[in-house]
Amino acid sequence: MYKLRIKFSKHGPIVFIGHLDIMRYFQKAIRRAEVDISYSTGFSPHQIMSFAAPLGVGLCSNGEYFDIGVDALTTAQQVKETLNNQMVEGIEILSVKKLPDDAGNAMASVAAAGYTIHFRNGHEPDFDLFGQLEAYLAQDTIWAIKETKKSTKTFDLKESIYQLAWNETDQTIYMLVNASSGGNIKPSFVMENIYAFCGQTAGEFDFLITREDTYTNTGTEDMPVFVPLDAIGEDY
């Protein structure tokens, strides 16, 4: 079995389709494209497929990933073209890479994700948001409260914000944040925390969020080196 990593983008009305439905969509598209995908053994065989970090409903993306196993190799270009021929409007296959045998699966490999935040028309901040971002980031500790179904915990959000940049002219904010299974941070959560620092409350529909890419850490925990998930594979 060979392992392939597939990168795709997601824009338009399709962003309102949930993660589980996207998974089922790709399972059907792969069958229609006649990709020689591998199946698990056992009583109920299923396609060998692993998606990276699920994308929130309503978010666009330029960097989504999933891995599949195939029993025979054609070429990356052929897999890309045959899959794109099956894609609906709003989803495009961007690249196909062959993974080394020892590569971790897409979900387990995710360490961070980069996001660009725009403001919806009519929801632009009516306060000096951009003028306060430097002071926000300069805090030694950024306390935040995270609520789950079972508990509430206070933690240092700054440890999960790896990069924060902004362009006041374009009215955009870029952030690179923790997206690992054990510490995933939503970009909307960071924005809510920034608004609270400014003495404001973020509205539910204030932001248009695009995931720019999804990253793995090729460095260490103390000195991370974040690279896109498709940097691990190779062209073939």
N, C-alpha and C positions, 0 to 999 in steps of 0.2 A: 504494500500500500504506500502511496505517495501522499504527502500532506501539502495542500495548497492554502494560501491565505488570500482572500478576496477583499478588495477595498471598494466601497461604493458610497455614493452621495445620495442624499434624500432631501427633496425640496417640493414645494407646492402642496396641494391638498393631501398628498400621501402622508404628510407629517402627522396627521391626526389619526393614523392607523397605529394601533398599539404594537408593542414588541412581539407578543405571541403571534399575532396575525402576520407580522412581517416574516417571522420564522416560517410559518406555514406557507406563505407566499413563495419564499425562496425554495422550499422543498418541492413545490409543484413546478416552479420555473426550471429547476435543475432537471427534473424528469422530462419536461417538454423539450429542453435543450439537448437531451440525450447525453448529458455529461456522465461519464462512467464512474459514478460515485460509489464508494464502498458502503456496505451495510454491516451492521453489527450482527453477531451470531445469536442464537437462542430462539426461544419460542416466538418472540415478536420482534423481528429485525427492523431496525430503523436506520435512516441515513446517518453516517458519521459526520456530524456538523457541530461546530461550537462557535457561538456568537460572542463578541467582545461585550463591553459595558452596554447595557440596554439604554436606548435613547428615550428621553422623556417625551410624552405626547405633546405635539405642538412645536417641537424644536426641529430646526433644519440641521443638516450636517453635510460637511465636506469630507468626513473621515470616519466612516463606519466600517467594521471588519467582521468577517467570519471565516472560520477554517473548515475545510472539508477534506475527507480522504478520498482518493481516487485509485482505481485498480490499474489504470493505464494512463500514460502521459501522451497528450498531443502537444500543443504549444500554448504558451500563455496567451498569445494573441488570439488563437482560435477559441479558447475557453471564454475569453473576454467578449469576443464578437458573438458567439452563439448565445451567451447569456444576455447580452444587451439586446439581441433580437427578441428576447422574451420579456424584457422589462416594460413595465407600465410607465406612463409619463410621470416624471418626478424622481425616478430611481435610475441611476447610471452606474455601471461597473467601471471603475477607474483603473484598477490594476489587478493583476493576478501574479502571485509570487510562489515559488516552490520553497517550502520550509525545510531546514535541516532536520534529520531524524530525531534529534534530541530537543527540538524546540517545544516550549510549553504551549498549551492551547491558547486561543485568543482570550478567553475569559480570564484565565489564570495569569496572563501576561500583562494585563492592564494595570498601570500605575498612576497615570495622570491623563487629563483631557484639557484641551484648550478651547476656549469659548470667546466669541465676539458678541457683545451686547449692544443692540441698538434700542432706541426708544420709539414706541409706537407714535404715530401722528396724533398730536393732542395730549400725549402723556409725557412730554419732555419735562425734566425737572424744573420747577419754578423757584429753585434755590441754588446757591452756589455749590453744586455737587462737585464739579471738577476742581474747584479751588480748595476743597477739603480732602481730596483723595491722598495727597502727599502726607498730610497729618494723620490720616487713618492708617496708612501703611507704616508710618514711623512709630506707631505704638509698640512697646516691648511685648505686650500681650494683647490679643484681641479676643476677649471673652465672648462666647456664644453659647446658646442653649439649644440642644438638639433633643427633640422629643420623638420617641418611638411608641409603638403600641404598648410596650411593657415598661418603659422607663423614661426618665428625663435626666440628662446629664449636661453639666457645664464643662466646656473644654476650650482649649486655645485654638481658635480658628486660624491664627497666623501660621501655625505649623502645617496647615493644609493648603495654604495659598503660596504657590511656588513662584508665581509671577503676576504682577498687576500693572497694566499700562493703560494709557488713555489718550484720546485725541479729542480735544475740546472742539476743534473746528468741525470735525466730522460727527461729533456727539456720539463717540463710541468708546467702549471699555473692553479691553482684552484681559482675560485671566487664564492662567494655567493652574489647575487645582487638582487635589487628590481625587482619583477616580478608582482606587483599588477597592476590592470587595470589602475590606475591613474598615475603610475610612472614606468612602465616597462622599463628596461634597457637591451639592447642586449649585450651579451658578446663580440661580434665583435666591438661594439661601444667603450667598455672599452679598448679593445686592441688597437684600433685606437688612443685613447686618450693617452695611455701609449707610443705608438710609437712616437706620436707628442711630448711628454715630452722629449723623447730621441733624438729629432731632426730628426726623421725618418718618412717615410710614409709607412703604412701597405699596402701590396698588397691584391687584391681582393680574391686571392686563397691561402693565406699564412697559414690559420688555419684549423685544424680539431677539431670540437667542439662537445663535448658530454654533454648533460644535465644529471647530475647524479641523481637529485631528485628535486621535487617541494614541497614547504613548506608553511605551514600556521603559523600565529603568535598567540600563545596561551598566550602571555604576553601583554604588553601595547605598545603604540607607542614609549614611552620614554625608556622602558626596554623590548624590544622584546624577545620572546622565540620561535625560529623557530623549528617546528617539521614536519616531512614528512606528507603529506596529509592522508596517510593510518594509521597514528598513532591515528587518531580521531575515526576510526571504531573499531569494535571488531570481533573476530573470531566467527563463529557459526556453 
